[in-house]
Amino acid sequence: MATAQAEIANQSKQQNNIYLIQTGTMQTMANLAIMNKDLSGLDKITQEFYTLQQKQIMLKVREQSQAARAKAAASNTQSFPIKQVVVLKLGQPLALLKLNQL
């Protein structure tokens, strides 16, 4: 019984992931349509609407990019915690120092 419940939960998670991916894809397609819109033949109000939409899209893209960079930087520093550093000085033997000694 527990394995059946676990399987149902797993399938539900997979389905939710598929929905999230589909939603993201649809949002990307809508954003691309807005970003690629030719504004030259539109009236001023419609041009302003699309210009504001484009600015909002770019703001979201920048925020997502910054968040991804911050996450990557955090995972890089957490994945490889450096406790000791090898220091090589000319004319001296190889020394192993703790980071707080540098």
N, C-alpha and C positions, 0 to 999 in steps of 0.2 A: 504494500500500500504506500509506504514511504517513497519507494522508487518511482511509483506512478506519479505521485505529487511532485517529486523532484523533476521528473521529465516534463510534466505540464508547466512547471515554473520555468524550466529552461527554454521550452518552446515559446512561452509568453515573452521572455526576455529577448529571444531572437526576433520575434515578431515586432516587438517595440523598437528594436534596433533598425529593422527594415523600415518601419514607419518614420523613424527619425531621419534616416538617410533619404527617403523619398521626399520628406518635407524640406530638407536642406537642398535637395536637387531642384525642387520646384521653386524655392526661394531664389536660388542662384539663377535659374532661367528667367524669372521675373525681373531680377536685378539687371541681368544682361540686356533684356529688352528695354529697360529704362535707360541704361547707360548708352546703348547704341541708337537711341531715338534721335532722328534728325530734327532738330528744333528750328531749322531755317524757315520752313513753311507754316509755322504755327503762330497763332496770335500771342500777344504779350502775356496774357494770363496763363495760358497753357505752357508757354516757354518757362515762365516763373515756376509753375508747378513741377515741371520736369527738372529744372535746375535745382530746386530745393530737394527733390527726391534723390538726385544724383549726389548732392552734398551729403545727405543722410547715409546713402549707401557707402560712400567713401569713408565717412566717419566710422561706420561699423566695420569696414574692412580693415582700417587702421587699428582699431581697438582689438580686433581678433588677431591681427598680426603681432601686435605688441604682447598680447596675452600668450600667444604661442611661443614667442621668443623668450618670455619670462619663464614659461613652463619648461622649455628646453634647457634654459640656463640652470634652473633649479634642479632638474633631473640630472644634468651633467655634474653638478657639484655634489649632489647627494649620492650619485651612483658610485663615485670614486672618492671616498673621503681620504684625504691625505693626512696621515699622522706624522710621517717623517719625510724629510727631503734629503736627497744626496747632494752634498755641496763639494765641488771640486775647485780648489784654489791652486794656482801654479806654485810649484815648489813645496806643497804641503800634502800630506797623505789624505786620502779620501776620508771625509767626515760625515757622520750621520747626525743631523740636528733635528730637533723637534721644531715645529712651525713657530712656536712662541719664542724661540731663541734667535730667529732671524731678524 
